[in-house]
Structures are given as C-alpha cells and as structure tokens.
Amino acid sequence: MHKYSSIHVNTNMEGYQDELKAIRELLKAKPRGLTISEISAEININRNSVAKYLDVLLISGHLEKRQIGPAKVYTLSNRVPISAMMDLSSDMIMVLDNRLNIIQANENLLDLIGLTADEVLEKSFSSMVNVIFPDSDIYERANDALEGVDSAQDIYLLHDGSTKYLYVKLVPTTFEDGRQGVTVILDDVTEQRRAEAAIRESQNYLKTILDALANGVIVINGASNKIVDINTAALDVLGSSRDEVVGTLRQQYSPKGVEMGTPLEDLDEVVDREERTILRPSGEELDVMVTVVPVELQGEKHLLESIIDITDIREAKEALRRRDAILNSLSFATEKFLKAEDYKSGLNDVLERLGEATGVSRICVFQNDTTGSKAKSTDLKYEWAAVGIRRLLEGADHKDMAIEGSELKRWFEAFSDGIPISGHVDDLPDAEKEFLTKYEVKSVVMVPIFAGSDLWGHIEFDECNLKREWSEAELDALKTAADLLGMAVEMES
C-alpha cells in the first residue's frame, strides 16, 4: 500500500466557477501557455487568488504546468476525461464520492452485476458490497482509499451459477472541485486463476505420482545443469533434503574422478540402466543404476534421471559369489579329506582355500578338552591368516583356555545347542568385546564342530579390516564347512 498526499484548497469552490471557467477559456486561446502574472493581468484578479484557482485546476487534471527558467507556465491539459476513459476501458470501473456513494459506473461493471445505472448510481457502496462481495473487506479498503491509501486484492463472486474471480484496485481520487473520492477498478482474472489452479493441480498430481514411485527421479535443467525438481525416493538415495538439493548442480553428487552422473554435454544422449557412483553430502559413496532421457519442459531442454540404489543388489550378488566360492572350497576339502590319511594332514590346505573363498582375515580351529561329560577348556590347534594379519598360534593366549567362569562361557553354552555366534565385535558383551579387540577382530563368525554328538570344538572366522555383514547364504556355507570338518574328525575316531 502507498500513502498519497493531496493538496487541499480551503475554499468553497462552487462560488468560483466563473473564475475557473475564465482561466480555462483564456488558456484555450493561448495554447503556448501563460504565467501566473500574465493570467492575473488578463482576467484582472490578484495573483494570490489566481494561484489558488490554478492549484484546483491542476489537481482536477484540467491544467498542466511546466517550468521555463524561473517562471511557471500553465497550459490546458490534453488528458482524456475519466468518463470517456471508463467507457473505453475493458475493465469494470466505478467511482465513489467522499461518502462512498456510487457516482459513476461503466457498462462493463453494470453487465457484471446485472443492474442498470439507475439501480446503482447514488446508492451506497456498502449496500452493493453486502450483496455482491459479502466475504470481502473491500468496504474497509475503500475507507482507507479516502485517506490516501491505495490497495489491491483478489475477490470472488457467484455469477450465473459459477465463481468469477476479480482483481480489485482501489485508487484514491481527487475530483475537479477538490473533493476526495475513490476509483474502484475490477479486472476479470477468472481464466487466469483457473489456469493457475489447473497448473497447481497438475503439479500436485505429478508430485503425488513421482513421490509414489520406488525409483528416484531427478529433473535437471539442460542449460544450467542444475536440479530443478526431485522426488522423495531420490532424496533418500542422495541422503539430503529437498531444500539442500533443488538449485544445486547435478555434478555436485558425482565423486572426483568418477564419471558425471548425467550426460550433460549431449542433451540428445540416452543412458539406459548404467551402473554409476554418486557422492552423498556425508562423503559416502553409493552405487546406483541410472537411466537418463532428454525431455522438453516448458519450452526448455531438461534431463529426466531415474536413479536406483543398487547397494543391496551388489551386496547380494557379492554374497552369492562368496557362497559359491565357499562351496567350491568345500568340494576341495571333501576331496582332500577323502584322499588324506588323516584330516590333520590336509587341514591347512583346506583352511587356506576356505580363507581365500570367504575373503576373511583369519580362520582358527579350536579343539575342546573333552575329558568328562563337559568341555572344560579349548585350545587353538590350526590357523590360516591373510598376508599382514597377526597369527595367534605364535602366542600362548589361545592355549588351554578355560571355559567356565571366562568370557568363553556364553559361547560354549550356545555351541552346545548347535548355535553359531556371529556379528560385529562392538555389539558383543563387554568381556567378549575386550577379548576379541585385543586381536584386532572387528566382525566374527564362530561355528560349533560336532564329531558325532560330541562338541569337538569350533571354527572361527575373523574379519580384522572392517565391519562385515554376513549373509544367510554365507552363514549356511560356513556351517557346512564346520559339519564337513566334524565328519572328517569322526571318521578317524
């Protein structure tokens, strides 16, 4: 809103119509204009009175003033009268006096409200507002306009059974006699508002569809390479919020030295299910499958990128590969045990093949002291370790380790029931965690070995380089390895 200041002439103008007319007639005869002194001399009225009359004529729009050196020169205005402008305008216009009564209304306005001029003119604006604009504060805004404050707003009305949207401007107005009023200008924006609503509905519809997709979708502007839209699934893949992503360059999510995630150099290129790597804001790299197609949106070239997190797929494939490698190593172990005079002679070769197949850091085979009905201690008998991994057989810590009352007790209770122990060392009870951490173990799998019905010992797979997730397929293969070793031991007993 803007506050307008007006010049107020404190006089009753109705008594000076002859003087005002005389000035207009004089200036009509002098199209090049006259100064205050020249007008005063021509109509024989003192300069102060002439100056007041000129102010009134300027305010009402009848005169124009220009500065020529130190002199102010007045000429007749070439402006079109407001009544003529109202009939020429495509807008709907009404003019209110200082009591907010309607004193002018053009044909477009009368057509809108379905009334005649006789039914509208000299009527209170408030009565029309109550009938036509019942849910609007337009009347209060009209009062503000009388104080010099202009405003604009959207309003609606029911017209011929449908809703019509109007953009309404209320403009402070000064009449020829110096009195204040308000000009109300209504612009029919129904089609525009309906189009905007249709666009919003379409955008919401598309957003609902995009957010329902399991695949991530990213929309990239071809000219700027910036992300202009993104769905929820893609935000989950990128590990970011919408505010963090929209407006940023797509390349921001491509690791250094890794091919950019979209073919921005060639907007006509199509990428079909390529495996790539993206970089999350956390610094984490993520394997994804990308499909990119060029599209035209709102007259501009864009790229529509579909992005799928394939981390789980790759991990599953890798787990299956390791399982198959483990099973192949077990075939080797079976053949080795069958051909060897005893299992001990071939066990080191079997552990080496099994270690390479599993990709672990170390494999240890423990044998229990089975004196009596219950194992009292266990002893590390056989070991394989990858290059650079500490060998435990070289120390005495794993010789004749007591079970009862030690950190091993929970393990052997599980082993007795045929239950393996597996997981991250950090997730184990404190005593067990402390014991394994001394030997740089980060993840572990321990599987009991039964010779017949006797708990002969257990085989331990140590991962010392990273925290490792063991798939069910891998765990099943490791159980099979323990069963095979148990059968080889039983065959010799």
Secondary structure, DSSP 8 states (H G I E B T S, - for coil): -EE-------S-GGGGHHHHHHHHHHHHH-TT-B-HHHHHHHHT--HHHHHHHHHHHHHTTSEEEEEETTEEEEEE-----HHHHHHH-SSEEEEE-TT-BEEEE-HHHHHHHT--HHHHTTSBHHHHHHHH-TT--HHHHHHHHHTTEEEEEEEEEEETTEEEEEEEEEEEEE-TTS-EEEEEEEEE-HHHHHHHHHHHHHHHHHHHHHHH-SSEEEEEETTT-BEEEE-HHHHHHHT--HHHHTTSBGGGGS-TTS--SS-TT-TT--EEEEEEEEE-TTS-EEEEEEEEEEEEETTEEEEEEEEEE-HHHHHHHHHHHHHHHHHHHHHHHHHHHHHSSSHHHHHHHHHHHHHHHHT-SEEEEEEE---SSS--EEEEEEEEE-TT---STTSSTTSSEE-TTSTTHHHHHHHHTT--EEEEGGGS-HHHHHHHHTTT-SEEEEEEEEETTEEEEEEEEEE-SS-----HHHHHHHHHHHHHHHHHHHHH-
